Amino acid sequence: MSALDEVGERDGWRCWICDEPVDPDKSVNDARGPSVDQYYSAQKPAKGAKPGPERLAHRACNTRKGAVTPVIRWPDALFVSDPAVLLTTVERLGRKGGREVVGRCPGPADAEQGAAWLRDRLPRLAPTLTLEVGVERGGGQHLLVLSAGR
């Protein structure tokens, strides 16, 4: 099994950047074809730093991000106020641990939908980091909370 196949299987053949399906049978030269990405943090890596974990991406998504931090979009179907910038939040939790509120929802059903999406999305975004997703009530709203151990 090739490295591409291993990463693709682990990531469920979904692009870590756009979260859309990746066709494993497409040519690696096709814009929607599979590629393996080793994303470096947005921060300048220290001398001798290792790249982040390998993740599956469409060739076009991988090429488009270049040296620019990719934007991980929240789905329009979710009712989340003040959604956090997920890549920055996940990188910070990976470095420091702790917990952060990543969004606010008006009702429990909205919060559970947001939490379910995060639980599905985060393993592709940060495959080597164990994050817990929780919903907490506070101030008449429901908070989406990410937690990482240190």
Sequence and secondary structure as in RCSB ss.txt:
>XXXX:A:sequence
MSALDEVGERDGWRCWICDEPVDPDKSVNDARGPSVDQYYSAQKPAKGAKPGPERLAHRACNTRKGAVTPVIRWP
DALFVSDPAVLLTTVERLGRKGGREVVGRCPGPADAEQGAAWLRDRLPRLAPTLTLEVGVERGGGQHLLVLSAGR
>XXXX:A:secstr
  HHHHHHHHTTTB TTT  B  TTS TTSTTSEEEEE   SS   TT     EEEEEHHHHHHHTTS       
TTS  BS   HHHHHHHHHHH EEEEEEEESSHHHHHHHHHHHHHHHHHH TT  EEEEEEEETTEEEEEEEE  
